[in-house]
Amino acid sequence: MSGLGAPGPDTSDMAAVHQVFRSSLAAAPAFIASTRGDDARRALIADYYANLLAFLEVHHEGEELLVFPFLTERAPQSQALMTRMATQHTDVLGTLADAKVAMAAWTERGDGAAVDAADSLVSLGDALHVHLDEEEAHVLPLAGEYLSMEEWGALPGHGMANFTGDKVWLILGLIRENFTPAQRDDMLEHMPPAARVMWETIGESSFAAMIAEVRRTA
């Protein structure tokens, strides 16, 4: 039961979203190293991370607008936690801004800026590590208790509506990889009709083709 007196949401889906950030950022050194001397592949990997960083931005924005204020208001015992979460967001977004600068330099200059680009994404992953762990351990249980299913369900819609990348299907595919079959079905069921048509007609196949190329090792 939620703190609102009604059944609360299942917040376990957020762990799948977090895993997208963990795995993609951990793969950065290998992915960037694989582009050496290959301008086309560098453009592909740069595009992959541009979309990932745009997703991280809108993900944090959604939490700050749709989760943190409710918990601050409804769960007074969480005040110190929520203050810490907001501070961690600020720190992560600073590291993210540095990563965007480093990635832009690599996109433009190529191999000479590759090490800085990889290091910037690793640093971002390091900054996220503690935050994501603490959020999963402490914030998600509170959200399950104090948010309604409708309030929690507003997060994906906010993300899709405000995502600034150019490949929302890439993000959907990365998340779905980490979902259970039941979560995948639920995701489709609650997608806006236009988004579901996009995914089923071009999105899923586009994701499969791009991610296979991104993860190509030779």
N, C-alpha and C positions, 0 to 999 in steps of 0.2 A: 504493500500500500504506500502511496506517496504521501508526503506531508500535507497534500491538499485533500486527503480523505478519499482519493480515487486510486485505482491501480496505476502504479508508476511505470515508466518506460523501461525497456531493456536497453541499458547503455553499453552492452558488451560490443556493439558494432563499432564503437569508437576505437577499440583496440586494433581493429583491422585497418582503420584509417591511419593510426599511429604507425603501424607496421610498414605502410607505404613509405613514410618519411624515413624510418629507420633503415630499411633495406636499400632504398634508392640512394640515400646519402652515403651509406657504407660502401656502395658499389662505385662511387665516384672516381676514386683513383684508378681502378681497372678500366672503367669506361673511358675516361679521358686519355689514359695511356694508349688505349686501342686506336685512337684517332691520329697517331703520329704520322705526319706526312700525307694525310688523307683529308682534304678540305671538305669533301661531301660528308664524310662520317663525322667530322667535327661539327658541321652544321646540324646533323641529326642529333648528336648528343647534347649540343647546346640547346636545341629546341626542346628536347626531353626535359632538361633541367629548368628551362625557363617556365615551362608549364608546371613543373613540380613546385617551384618557388612561388608562383602565382597561387597555387592551391594552398600552400602553407600560409600565405598572407590572408586569404579569405577564410581559411579554417580558423585562424586565431581571431580574426575579426568577428566571425560568427559566435565564437565562445564569449567574447567580450560583450557582445550585444544581447545574446540570447540565453546565456547560461550563467555567467558570473553575477550579473545584477540580481537574478532571482535567488541565487544561493546566498548572496550577501544579505538580502532582505529576509529570507525565510529561515535561514539556518544561522542564527547569531553565533553559535559555537564555532562557525567556520570563518570568522572574520580574519584571523591571522593567516589561515590557509589561503583565503581568497586574495589577501594583500600580497602574499608570496607568489601566487599564481600570476597576478598582474605584473609584478616586478620581473618575474621570469619571462613573461611575454615581451616586455620591453627589451630585455637583454637579448632574447632570441631575435627579435626584429632588427636590432642593431647589427647582429652577426649576419642576418639575412641580407641586409643592405650592403654589407661588405662583400658578401658572396656575389651579389648581382653585379657589383663593380668589377670584381675579379673575372666573372664569367664573360662580361662584355669585353674586357680586354683580351681574353683568350679567343673569343669569337672573332675579334678583329685581327689579332696579331698571330694567332696560331701557336705552334709548338713552344715558342719562347715564353709564353705566358701559361703554359699548361700546368706546371707545378703549383703556381699560385692559385689557379682555378681549382685544382683538386684539393689543395690544402684548405681553401675557403669553404668548400662543401663539407669536408671532414670536420672543420671547426664548428660549422653549423650543426652537424649531427651531434657533436659533443655537447653543444649548448642545449640541444633538445633532449638529450638522454635523461638527465635528472628530472627535467620538467615533465616529460611524458610518463616516466615511471611514477612520479608523485601524483600526477593527474589520474592515472589509472587506479592507483591504490586508494586515493582519498576523495577526489572530486567526482568521479563517476558514480561511486556509491551514493554520495549526497544528491547528485542529479537524479538518480533512480528513485530516491526517497522524496525529494522536494519539487521536482518538475512534473508536469503532466505529460502524457504521451503526445499531446498536440504541441506543447512547447518544445519538447525534445525533437519532435518530428519536423520542426521549422528549420533545423540546422541544414539538412541537405538542400532544401529549397533556397535558402539564403546563399549557400555555396554555389549552386548552379546559376542563380540570378546575378551574382556579383563576381564570378570568376573572370579574371582578366586575361587568361591564357587563350590560345587559339585552338586547343584540342581538348574539349571537355570529355570527349570519349576516351582519351588516354587516362584521365583521372578516374573515370568510372571503371575502366578495365582494371587499373591497378588496385582499386578498392575491392572489386569483385573477386580478384585472385585470392584475397585474404578472407573472404566471407565463407561461411558454411553454405551448403546448398539451400537451406531454409532462408538464410539471410539474403542470398541472391534473389530468390523468388519474391521475398518481401520487398526488396529494393525495386524490382520491376513493377510490383503491384502498386506501389506508392509513387512511382514516377509520374509527372505530368504526361498526358497522352503524347504530346509532341516530342518530349524527350525520350519516351519509350520507343516511339517509331524511329527516331534518329538512331538509337542504340541498336535496334533490331535490324534496321536496313543497312546502315553504313558504319555505325560506331563499333560494333563488335568485331567486324572483319578488319576495319582500319586499325583497331587496337592490336589485334593478333599479328597483323603484318608489321606494324611499327615495333612492337615490343620484341618480336623475333629478331629484327634487324639490330635493335639497340643491344640485345644480349648476345649477339653473334660474337664468337671468340676468335674466329679466323676468317 
